[in-house]
């Protein structure tokens, strides 16, 4: 035990922060992609597949956000990171390393899930998700996500965020046309798996636009309501 503690202490505080972001997103994407693969193998019913994917994702979100929030804030999302910087809660020099860690974790999560189920470690998705209604779904999903994060932060109820993020993503899987990616890093990771949770890389640019627009909308609404 003493030896283990010594090894942990060799990591600098910034390194631990970036490691927490990488591991958190890795865990979430492993859950999202892996549960999607398992659901496809167990049932041909798409509604049942989405339900299984939803349940697993909800559990993963609560777990990993709660686990790593004390280390990095469990941002796990480039939109959230940019908003934290814009709100003056983190220095600009940390933004790029946070996003790199998040994207790396997402890619590793997809590779892990693919490998666990005997697929090629990287198999680029061919699942096209495009069109105005789907992008509108991403705007809504990300807007509400940022509204709730900012709302709970601004009202001194940050301890509820892991549960409320999971609650919204659970709902948004079913009420948005895009099934709520709401995260550019996770979207990139999911493009590396040609399975239930995948997304064709050609669909990513407009997803990013929808996600960042939604993030901005959510922040504006939070400021109007809570400030």
C-alpha atoms as a printed R data frame, in Angstrom:
    type eleno elety resid chain resno       x       y       z
1   ATOM     1    CA   UNK     A     1   0.000   0.000   0.000
2   ATOM     2    CA   UNK     A     2   2.810   2.438   0.861
3   ATOM     3    CA   UNK     A     3   4.521   1.645  -2.430
4   ATOM     4    CA   UNK     A     4   1.296   2.297  -4.315
5   ATOM     5    CA   UNK     A     5   0.826   5.654  -2.649
6   ATOM     6    CA   UNK     A     6   4.372   6.612  -3.566
7   ATOM     7    CA   UNK     A     7   3.702   5.805  -7.234
8   ATOM     8    CA   UNK     A     8   0.587   7.975  -7.239
9   ATOM     9    CA   UNK     A     9   2.467  10.873  -5.714
10  ATOM    10    CA   UNK     A    10   4.972  10.839  -8.572
11  ATOM    11    CA   UNK     A    11   2.275  12.264 -10.864
12  ATOM    12    CA   UNK     A    12   2.077  16.047 -10.818
13  ATOM    13    CA   UNK     A    13  -1.275  17.665 -10.099
14  ATOM    14    CA   UNK     A    14  -1.829  18.676 -13.766
15  ATOM    15    CA   UNK     A    15  -0.921  15.161 -14.904
16  ATOM    16    CA   UNK     A    16  -3.462  13.644 -12.535
17  ATOM    17    CA   UNK     A    17  -6.068  16.060 -13.849
18  ATOM    18    CA   UNK     A    18  -5.444  15.106 -17.471
19  ATOM    19    CA   UNK     A    19  -5.309  11.412 -16.565
20  ATOM    20    CA   UNK     A    20  -8.695  11.724 -14.855
21  ATOM    21    CA   UNK     A    21 -10.193  13.308 -17.975
22  ATOM    22    CA   UNK     A    22  -8.724  10.606 -20.210
23  ATOM    23    CA   UNK     A    23  -9.840   7.746 -17.960
24  ATOM    24    CA   UNK     A    24 -13.306   9.174 -17.426
25  ATOM    25    CA   UNK     A    25 -14.041   9.566 -21.126
26  ATOM    26    CA   UNK     A    26 -12.418   6.195 -21.823
27  ATOM    27    CA   UNK     A    27 -14.817   4.581 -19.359
28  ATOM    28    CA   UNK     A    28 -17.891   6.320 -20.716
29  ATOM    29    CA   UNK     A    29 -17.151   5.487 -24.361
30  ATOM    30    CA   UNK     A    30 -16.279   1.902 -23.459
31  ATOM    31    CA   UNK     A    31 -19.705   1.640 -21.827
32  ATOM    32    CA   UNK     A    32 -21.569   3.368 -24.672
33  ATOM    33    CA   UNK     A    33 -19.952   1.406 -27.497
34  ATOM    34    CA   UNK     A    34 -19.659  -1.891 -25.628
35  ATOM    35    CA   UNK     A    35 -23.280  -1.927 -24.477
36  ATOM    36    CA   UNK     A    36 -24.376  -1.088 -28.011
37  ATOM    37    CA   UNK     A    37 -22.472  -4.067 -29.391
38  ATOM    38    CA   UNK     A    38 -23.857  -6.372 -26.706
39  ATOM    39    CA   UNK     A    39 -27.396  -5.133 -27.328
40  ATOM    40    CA   UNK     A    40 -27.095  -5.792 -31.072
41  ATOM    41    CA   UNK     A    41 -25.926  -9.330 -30.382
42  ATOM    42    CA   UNK     A    42 -28.697 -10.105 -27.916
43  ATOM    43    CA   UNK     A    43 -31.679  -8.654 -29.786
44  ATOM    44    CA   UNK     A    44 -32.734  -7.515 -33.244
45  ATOM    45    CA   UNK     A    45 -35.296  -5.137 -31.708
46  ATOM    46    CA   UNK     A    46 -33.900  -1.613 -32.184
47  ATOM    47    CA   UNK     A    47 -35.997  -0.183 -29.346
48  ATOM    48    CA   UNK     A    48 -34.662  -2.842 -26.985
49  ATOM    49    CA   UNK     A    49 -31.126  -2.145 -28.200
50  ATOM    50    CA   UNK     A    50 -31.536   1.552 -27.424
51  ATOM    51    CA   UNK     A    51 -33.025   0.767 -24.014
52  ATOM    52    CA   UNK     A    52 -30.069  -1.445 -23.097
53  ATOM    53    CA   UNK     A    53 -27.641   1.192 -24.352
54  ATOM    54    CA   UNK     A    54 -29.455   3.842 -22.301
55  ATOM    55    CA   UNK     A    55 -29.369   1.880 -19.045
56  ATOM    56    CA   UNK     A    56 -25.663   1.128 -19.357
57  ATOM    57    CA   UNK     A    57 -24.810   4.715 -20.284
58  ATOM    58    CA   UNK     A    58 -26.755   6.094 -17.319
59  ATOM    59    CA   UNK     A    59 -24.810   3.909 -14.914
60  ATOM    60    CA   UNK     A    60 -21.488   4.746 -16.531
61  ATOM    61    CA   UNK     A    61 -22.106   8.487 -16.362
62  ATOM    62    CA   UNK     A    62 -22.956   8.488 -12.652
63  ATOM    63    CA   UNK     A    63 -19.977   6.266 -11.870
64  ATOM    64    CA   UNK     A    64 -17.247   8.060 -13.801
65  ATOM    65    CA   UNK     A    65 -18.419  11.619 -13.103
66  ATOM    66    CA   UNK     A    66 -18.632  10.873  -9.373
67  ATOM    67    CA   UNK     A    67 -15.271   9.094  -9.374
68  ATOM    68    CA   UNK     A    68 -13.214  11.749 -11.136
69  ATOM    69    CA   UNK     A    69 -15.011  14.993 -10.220
70  ATOM    70    CA   UNK     A    70 -12.718  15.588  -7.212
71  ATOM    71    CA   UNK     A    71  -9.641  15.298  -9.466
72  ATOM    72    CA   UNK     A    72 -10.482  17.168 -12.675
73  ATOM    73    CA   UNK     A    73 -14.050  18.366 -12.271
74  ATOM    74    CA   UNK     A    74 -15.088  15.502 -14.572
75  ATOM    75    CA   UNK     A    75 -15.666  17.813 -17.521
76  ATOM    76    CA   UNK     A    76 -15.273  14.953 -20.034
77  ATOM    77    CA   UNK     A    77 -16.526  17.175 -22.860
78  ATOM    78    CA   UNK     A    78 -14.795  19.848 -24.987
79  ATOM    79    CA   UNK     A    79 -17.937  22.001 -24.929
80  ATOM    80    CA   UNK     A    80 -17.963  21.934 -21.125
81  ATOM    81    CA   UNK     A    81 -14.233  22.687 -21.029
82  ATOM    82    CA   UNK     A    82 -14.568  25.724 -23.301
83  ATOM    83    CA   UNK     A    83 -17.465  26.988 -21.185
84  ATOM    84    CA   UNK     A    84 -15.469  26.553 -17.964
85  ATOM    85    CA   UNK     A    85 -12.656  28.594 -19.499
86  ATOM    86    CA   UNK     A    86 -15.056  31.276 -20.767
87  ATOM    87    CA   UNK     A    87 -16.590  31.519 -17.290
88  ATOM    88    CA   UNK     A    88 -13.146  32.087 -15.757
89  ATOM    89    CA   UNK     A    89 -13.124  28.797 -13.861
90  ATOM    90    CA   UNK     A    90  -9.980  27.433 -15.536
91  ATOM    91    CA   UNK     A    91  -6.917  29.006 -17.183
92  ATOM    92    CA   UNK     A    92  -6.683  29.087 -20.963
93  ATOM    93    CA   UNK     A    93  -3.461  27.068 -20.955
94  ATOM    94    CA   UNK     A    94  -5.404  24.047 -19.664
95  ATOM    95    CA   UNK     A    95  -8.038  24.006 -22.406
96  ATOM    96    CA   UNK     A    96  -6.036  22.254 -25.132
97  ATOM    97    CA   UNK     A    97  -4.573  19.548 -22.827
98  ATOM    98    CA   UNK     A    98  -8.041  18.843 -21.429
99  ATOM    99    CA   UNK     A    99  -9.511  18.423 -24.908
100 ATOM   100    CA   UNK     A   100  -6.600  16.263 -26.087
101 ATOM   101    CA   UNK     A   101  -7.069  14.010 -23.050
102 ATOM   102    CA   UNK     A   102 -10.816  13.789 -23.675
103 ATOM   103    CA   UNK     A   103 -10.431  12.872 -27.351
104 ATOM   104    CA   UNK     A   104  -7.674  10.362 -26.583
105 ATOM   105    CA   UNK     A   105  -9.846   8.749 -23.923
106 ATOM   106    CA   UNK     A   106 -12.798   8.542 -26.307
107 ATOM   107    CA   UNK     A   107 -10.721   6.873 -29.020
108 ATOM   108    CA   UNK     A   108  -9.226   4.414 -26.535
109 ATOM   109    CA   UNK     A   109 -12.705   3.630 -25.238
110 ATOM   110    CA   UNK     A   110 -13.955   2.701 -28.705
111 ATOM   111    CA   UNK     A   111 -10.850   0.589 -29.337
112 ATOM   112    CA   UNK     A   112 -11.345  -1.179 -25.997
113 ATOM   113    CA   UNK     A   113 -14.995  -1.981 -26.690
114 ATOM   114    CA   UNK     A   114 -14.255  -3.186 -30.215
115 ATOM   115    CA   UNK     A   115 -11.446  -5.438 -28.990
116 ATOM   116    CA   UNK     A   116 -13.519  -6.919 -26.144
117 ATOM   117    CA   UNK     A   117 -16.131  -8.095 -28.622
118 ATOM   118    CA   UNK     A   118 -13.680  -9.535 -31.134
119 ATOM   119    CA   UNK     A   119 -13.934  -6.730 -33.695
120 ATOM   120    CA   UNK     A   120 -11.082  -4.899 -35.364
121 ATOM   121    CA   UNK     A   121  -9.694  -2.446 -32.834
122 ATOM   122    CA   UNK     A   122 -10.529   0.375 -35.230
123 ATOM   123    CA   UNK     A   123 -13.409  -0.103 -37.654
124 ATOM   124    CA   UNK     A   124 -14.618   3.241 -38.918
125 ATOM   125    CA   UNK     A   125 -18.370   3.648 -38.694
126 ATOM   126    CA   UNK     A   126 -20.551   3.825 -41.796
127 ATOM   127    CA   UNK     A   127 -23.640   4.908 -39.841
128 ATOM   128    CA   UNK     A   128 -24.538   8.268 -41.393
129 ATOM   129    CA   UNK     A   129 -26.344  10.650 -39.061
130 ATOM   130    CA   UNK     A   130 -27.119  13.869 -40.906
131 ATOM   131    CA   UNK     A   131 -29.869  16.300 -41.805
132 ATOM   132    CA   UNK     A   132 -31.307  19.361 -40.120
133 ATOM   133    CA   UNK     A   133 -33.613  17.536 -37.683
134 ATOM   134    CA   UNK     A   134 -30.770  15.391 -36.334
135 ATOM   135    CA   UNK     A   135 -28.483  18.410 -35.894
136 ATOM   136    CA   UNK     A   136 -31.351  20.197 -34.147
137 ATOM   137    CA   UNK     A   137 -31.453  17.228 -31.791
138 ATOM   138    CA   UNK     A   138 -27.793  17.819 -30.947
139 ATOM   139    CA   UNK     A   139 -28.455  21.509 -30.316
140 ATOM   140    CA   UNK     A   140 -31.238  20.630 -27.870
141 ATOM   141    CA   UNK     A   141 -29.286  17.822 -26.187
142 ATOM   142    CA   UNK     A   142 -26.197  19.958 -25.606
143 ATOM   143    CA   UNK     A   143 -28.144  23.090 -24.665
144 ATOM   144    CA   UNK     A   144 -29.977  21.319 -21.859
145 ATOM   145    CA   UNK     A   145 -26.765  19.584 -20.756
146 ATOM   146    CA   UNK     A   146 -24.940  22.907 -20.380
147 ATOM   147    CA   UNK     A   147 -27.997  24.577 -18.860
148 ATOM   148    CA   UNK     A   148 -28.168  21.994 -16.101
149 ATOM   149    CA   UNK     A   149 -24.408  21.995 -15.444
150 ATOM   150    CA   UNK     A   150 -24.264  25.790 -15.277
151 ATOM   151    CA   UNK     A   151 -27.515  25.979 -13.344
152 ATOM   152    CA   UNK     A   152 -26.345  23.612 -10.633
153 ATOM   153    CA   UNK     A   153 -22.916  25.265 -10.442
154 ATOM   154    CA   UNK     A   154 -24.414  28.760 -10.169
155 ATOM   155    CA   UNK     A   155 -26.857  27.643  -7.460
156 ATOM   156    CA   UNK     A   156 -24.206  25.871  -5.355
157 ATOM   157    CA   UNK     A   157 -25.590  22.388  -5.968
158 ATOM   158    CA   UNK     A   158 -22.629  20.872  -7.813
159 ATOM   159    CA   UNK     A   159 -22.967  17.599  -5.909
160 ATOM   160    CA   UNK     A   160 -26.108  16.815  -7.882
161 ATOM   161    CA   UNK     A   161 -24.449  17.177 -11.281
162 ATOM   162    CA   UNK     A   162 -23.452  13.487 -11.768
163 ATOM   163    CA   UNK     A   163 -27.036  12.408 -11.204
164 ATOM   164    CA   UNK     A   164 -28.622  15.194 -13.214
165 ATOM   165    CA   UNK     A   165 -26.301  14.699 -16.204
166 ATOM   166    CA   UNK     A   166 -27.176  11.004 -16.189
167 ATOM   167    CA   UNK     A   167 -30.882  11.827 -15.848
168 ATOM   168    CA   UNK     A   168 -30.828  14.187 -18.825
169 ATOM   169    CA   UNK     A   169 -28.829  11.860 -21.070
170 ATOM   170    CA   UNK     A   170 -31.247   9.052 -20.188
171 ATOM   171    CA   UNK     A   171 -34.147  11.232 -21.291
172 ATOM   172    CA   UNK     A   172 -32.319  12.661 -24.291
173 ATOM   173    CA   UNK     A   173 -31.461   9.225 -25.692
174 ATOM   174    CA   UNK     A   174 -35.201   8.865 -26.240
175 ATOM   175    CA   UNK     A   175 -36.506  12.380 -26.838
176 ATOM   176    CA   UNK     A   176 -33.921  13.759 -29.292
177 ATOM   177    CA   UNK     A   177 -33.674  12.845 -32.956
178 ATOM   178    CA   UNK     A   178 -29.902  12.323 -32.660
179 ATOM   179    CA   UNK     A   179 -30.077  10.099 -29.536
180 ATOM   180    CA   UNK     A   180 -27.989  12.755 -27.769
181 ATOM   181    CA   UNK     A   181 -24.272  12.571 -28.473
182 ATOM   182    CA   UNK     A   182 -23.877  16.077 -26.950
183 ATOM   183    CA   UNK     A   183 -20.081  15.742 -26.778
184 ATOM   184    CA   UNK     A   184 -17.508  16.279 -29.573
185 ATOM   185    CA   UNK     A   185 -14.891  13.997 -27.982
186 ATOM   186    CA   UNK     A   186 -17.340  11.142 -27.503
187 ATOM   187    CA   UNK     A   187 -18.583  11.671 -31.076
188 ATOM   188    CA   UNK     A   188 -15.036  11.232 -32.396
189 ATOM   189    CA   UNK     A   189 -14.559   8.061 -30.377
190 ATOM   190    CA   UNK     A   190 -17.847   6.599 -31.563
191 ATOM   191    CA   UNK     A   191 -16.814   7.168 -35.189
192 ATOM   192    CA   UNK     A   192 -14.202   4.420 -34.686
193 ATOM   193    CA   UNK     A   193 -16.776   1.653 -34.214
194 ATOM   194    CA   UNK     A   194 -19.064   0.496 -37.017
195 ATOM   195    CA   UNK     A   195 -21.667  -0.715 -34.553
196 ATOM   196    CA   UNK     A   196 -24.917   0.419 -32.921
197 ATOM   197    CA   UNK     A   197 -23.416   3.518 -31.271
198 ATOM   198    CA   UNK     A   198 -21.239   4.521 -34.225
199 ATOM   199    CA   UNK     A   199 -21.313   7.618 -36.391
200 ATOM   200    CA   UNK     A   200 -19.841   8.072 -39.858
201 ATOM   201    CA   UNK     A   201 -16.916  10.539 -39.719
202 ATOM   202    CA   UNK     A   202 -18.540  12.587 -42.489
203 ATOM   203    CA   UNK     A   203 -21.381  13.367 -40.062
204 ATOM   204    CA   UNK     A   204 -19.030  14.761 -37.412
205 ATOM   205    CA   UNK     A   205 -18.535  18.369 -38.599
206 ATOM   206    CA   UNK     A   206 -22.224  19.275 -38.413
207 ATOM   207    CA   UNK     A   207 -22.542  17.420 -35.113
208 ATOM   208    CA   UNK     A   208 -19.749  19.614 -33.743
209 ATOM   209    CA   UNK     A   209 -21.563  22.726 -34.953
210 ATOM   210    CA   UNK     A   210 -24.791  21.614 -33.302
211 ATOM   211    CA   UNK     A   211 -23.020  20.746 -30.065
212 ATOM   212    CA   UNK     A   212 -21.163  24.049 -29.726
213 ATOM   213    CA   UNK     A   213 -24.231  26.067 -30.730
214 ATOM   214    CA   UNK     A   214 -26.247  24.145 -28.156
215 ATOM   215    CA   UNK     A   215 -23.586  24.748 -25.525
216 ATOM   216    CA   UNK     A   216 -23.704  28.489 -26.172
217 ATOM   217    CA   UNK     A   217 -27.498  28.537 -25.978
218 ATOM   218    CA   UNK     A   218 -27.478  26.603 -22.715
219 ATOM   219    CA   UNK     A   219 -24.966  29.005 -21.166
220 ATOM   220    CA   UNK     A   220 -26.928  32.091 -22.214
221 ATOM   221    CA   UNK     A   221 -30.133  30.674 -20.740
222 ATOM   222    CA   UNK     A   222 -28.336  29.704 -17.514
223 ATOM   223    CA   UNK     A   223 -26.960  33.212 -17.150
224 ATOM   224    CA   UNK     A   224 -30.390  34.764 -17.714
225 ATOM   225    CA   UNK     A   225 -32.083  32.476 -15.212
226 ATOM   226    CA   UNK     A   226 -29.489  32.006 -12.466
227 ATOM   227    CA   UNK     A   227 -27.466  35.261 -12.407
